[in-house]
Amino acid sequence: MNTTVSRNLVLLARMLERLDRSAVAVDPQQYRGVVEALSEVLRTVPDDAALHAVLEASPATAELYENLQYQHAGLCRSPLERALNAELAARSVIDAARAKAAQPKD
């Protein structure tokens, strides 16, 4: 990975983490600017060990990366078991709601 791109990726990822974890209100324009700049970097970096190290260290950046890759890879960084369990739980709730709606009303 290009050293400048790598530095920018790390810097922006750290900045996004600080904004996400801030205890005080964050300026929406600043947040949007960081996300847009980071998104641009994420679109151009190679999918290599350096990128994955940043994604492991920065949950907010990993979520952004996953959202950017969604059309091609779905929830590519989400553990399959967790995603499957969420889908099964949702299906269970939907089925229960349908059964309740189908019950005769008194």
CORQUIRA-V279371 format. One record per residue. PSI is psi in whole degrees, -180 to 180 (none if undefined). NEAR is the number of other C-alpha atoms within 8 Angstrom. Layout:
BEGIN
PSI_NEAR, PSI_NEAR
END
This chain:
BEGIN
138_8, 135_5, -41_6, -45_6, -43_10, -45_10, -44_8, -42_9, -49_12, -45_9, -48_8, -37_11, -44_13, -41_9, -44_9, -41_13, -44_12, -43_8, -42_9, -34_7, 3_6, 135_8, -16_4, 159_4, 139_5, 141_8, 122_6, -36_6, -40_6, -45_8, -47_11, -42_8, -43_8, -45_11, -42_9, -44_8, -43_9, -39_11, -43_11, -43_8, -44_11, -29_9, -21_7, -15_6, 148_9, 153_6, 86_6, -175_7, -36_6, -44_8, -47_10, -30_9, -42_8, -43_12, -36_11, -36_8, -19_6, 95_11, -38_9, -40_10, -39_12, -41_11, -43_8, -45_9, -45_11, -41_12, -38_8, -31_9, -4_11, -44_10, -24_6, -33_5, 7_7, -147_8, 74_9, -21_8, -4_6, 134_7, 135_6, -43_6, -43_6, -42_8, -42_9, -44_8, -38_8, -41_8, -43_8, -40_8, -42_8, -43_8, -41_8, -44_8, -43_8, -45_8, -42_8, -41_8, -40_8, -42_8, -41_8, -40_7, -29_6, -14_6, 142_6, 143_4, 140_3, none_2
END
